């Protein structure tokens, strides 16, 4: 090889080494850039959190806000499109600490209890937001399924009660939904300051609560919506009955009841005749829709029951007649899927071994205290071992196992936590037997 070729070879080797070094440096730069981008995202998240917290505080009087217009416009546009950022008003403290064994519906386990404390970051005086809520017996709780493990969802799901059959996600209460929102009807036991005490719940500890609404049967239950929009005896200035006193109204209601019944109970009398009779009672405006919708049997039932009624109140109609108002064509019932009432998976019989009964009897209610019993385990939410036994029966009778564990898993043992007790049971054909009830270690009372 000529000297020129040797020099070219050395030059090529040198260039190759330089290229290799540059590649390593580029790789290092890429890694540094990725780490810097991650750090930047973390800093931006912390800045957004700090800005949102500062936004809750009142602005300084001496400080002039800079460009306040764009923010409201953007927030209003986001609100109109439905793109909002939710903020939990509080977190549930429940007798269910894990998903395993938590009831799928609130009615399954009546003795289940929980507490919800309104956060001060939402309201400066959280107790003020609860004023008046004590007048209601039940409340709607809107919460987030925070233990789904992932945000994926499917259009069809397999409810456990259908034993593997698929239905649409919107015909079920599956937690795996596009927005992972949950809704439960809980019993309101009492309110202490900024804390709500609930029962009949199906939420685990740590559940983020987004909103609370009172349960109003007249609005929320179809069975009590009958005639809500057609109160003929409500005070209304547009109706001629507003000028009548109570005695006049009662006279009109009770005038010639025999003639009224005889007209209404004839099968050959058309509906228009009954409308004319109702017009004589100055109720033509309120009962005008009866002409097209109400049936002969409905009119007969209303008129025959109205025969024996006596008006005791000067302004309101007796409750018996109020419940029998015409429905204007709508049936006074609601319908549900057949598999809800008669699911393929039936209820299970729940048994306790003598050993499990003795262990459960050792637990003390949360309201009892005593130095001689300080070493015994103590409940935090449940009020007695009998209430705990009822709660265990409610959980197990509904078969809390998944479809996979029920059909394919050979392990018949099942574990779940209720309040401060770890429960061990096994499932047989048509029954569940509780084998052991031991206290959770951190909840054993120390002397």
Helices and strands as residue ranges (DSSP letters): H 3-56, H 69-81, E 90-94, E 113-118, G 126-130, G 133-135, E 138-144, E 156-157, G 160-162, E 167-168, G 169-171, E 181-192, E 195-199, E 208-214, H 217-220, G 222-224, G 240-243, H 246-254, H 257-264, H 271-280, H 290-293, H 296-306, H 319-322, H 338-341, E 349-352, H 354-361, G 371-373, H 385-397, H 403-407, E 413-418, E 421-428, E 431-439, G 441-443
